[in-house]
Amino acid sequence: MHTLSTRPDLAGESKSEPRTIQFGTDGFDEVLDALGSDTARTILRSVQTEPLTASEIAERADTSIQNASYHLRTLTDVGLIRVVDTVYSEKGCEMNLYYAVDTALLLETAQPEEYGDEY
């Protein structure tokens, strides 16, 4: 394992307002798809308390770096994880630090009348 430079202190970050995603929208489907596997949920949990590199996340999730990177991209694309900093190994390799977005997510279902003729 490579030694990392100083990691950011995220303890003082403010809480954000809940993000509401309504059933039937692209955002709803994308979030559910991103969280659809045990590995994705494990990855999200692993970065809720501290920022980690992709290799650290892969180790904690007991998966390959390639699989962890896939899930990190997906979780980042839907706004559940973000890159908070870049650190460097002793060998000078640049590595992103990933951290869970501190947000509440409200998944809201539509009422039957909102479906129109499709229901």
C-alpha positions in Angstrom: 0.0 0.0 0.0 1.2 3.5 -0.9 1.5 6.2 1.7 -0.9 9.1 0.9 -0.5 12.8 1.4 -2.8 14.6 3.8 -6.5 13.8 3.4 -9.1 16.5 3.5 -11.0 17.1 6.8 -14.7 17.0 5.8 -16.0 17.1 9.4 -17.1 20.8 9.0 -19.2 20.3 5.8 -22.7 21.5 6.0 -25.7 19.2 5.5 -27.6 19.6 2.3 -31.3 19.7 1.8 -33.0 16.4 0.8 -33.0 15.6 -2.9 -36.4 14.4 -4.1 -36.5 12.1 -7.1 -40.0 11.2 -8.4 -41.0 7.7 -9.6 -41.0 7.4 -13.4 -38.3 9.9 -14.0 -34.9 9.1 -15.4 -33.2 10.2 -12.2 -35.3 7.7 -10.2 -34.4 4.8 -12.5 -30.7 5.8 -12.6 -30.4 6.0 -8.8 -32.1 2.6 -8.4 -29.9 1.1 -11.1 -26.8 2.5 -9.5 -27.8 1.0 -6.1 -28.9 -2.3 -7.6 -26.0 -4.5 -6.6 -24.6 -5.5 -3.2 -21.2 -4.2 -4.3 -22.5 -0.7 -5.1 -24.2 -0.5 -1.8 -21.1 -1.7 0.0 -19.0 0.9 -1.9 -21.4 3.7 -0.9 -21.3 2.6 2.8 -17.5 2.4 2.7 -17.2 6.1 1.8 -19.8 7.5 4.2 -17.4 8.0 7.1 -14.1 8.9 5.3 -12.8 9.6 1.8 -11.0 6.7 0.2 -9.1 5.9 -3.0 -10.5 3.5 -5.5 -8.0 0.8 -4.4 -9.0 1.2 -0.8 -12.7 1.0 -1.7 -12.1 -2.1 -3.8 -10.3 -3.8 -0.9 -13.1 -2.9 1.5 -15.8 -4.1 -0.9 -13.8 -7.3 -1.7 -13.9 -6.7 -5.4 -11.5 -5.8 -8.2 -10.3 -2.3 -8.9 -12.0 -2.4 -12.3 -15.4 -3.4 -10.7 -15.0 -0.8 -8.0 -14.1 1.9 -10.6 -17.3 1.0 -12.6 -19.5 1.4 -9.6 -17.7 4.6 -8.5 -18.4 6.1 -11.9 -22.1 5.1 -11.8 -22.5 6.3 -8.2 -20.7 9.6 -9.1 -22.9 10.1 -12.2 -26.1 9.9 -10.2 -24.7 12.2 -7.5 -24.4 9.8 -4.6 -20.5 9.9 -4.4 -18.1 12.7 -5.4 -14.4 13.2 -5.8 -13.3 15.4 -2.9 -9.6 15.6 -3.5 -6.6 14.1 -5.2 -3.7 12.6 -3.3 -0.4 11.2 -4.4 1.3 8.0 -3.5 5.0 7.8 -2.6 5.7 6.9 -6.2 3.8 10.1 -7.4 0.7 8.3 -8.7 -2.3 10.6 -8.7 -5.4 9.1 -7.0 -8.9 10.5 -6.5 -10.5 10.4 -3.1 -14.2 9.5 -3.1 -16.7 10.5 -0.5 -20.4 10.0 -0.1 -22.5 13.1 -0.8 -24.1 14.1 2.5 -27.6 14.3 1.3 -30.9 12.7 2.1 -32.6 11.1 -0.8 -36.4 11.0 -1.0 -37.8 8.6 -3.6 -41.3 9.7 -4.2 -43.8 7.4 -5.9 -46.4 8.9 -8.3 -50.1 8.8 -7.6 -52.1 6.5 -10.0 -53.8 9.5 -11.7 -50.3 10.8 -12.6 -49.8 7.8 -14.9 -52.7 8.7 -17.1 -53.6 5.9 -19.6 -50.5 3.9 -18.9 -51.7 2.8 -15.4 
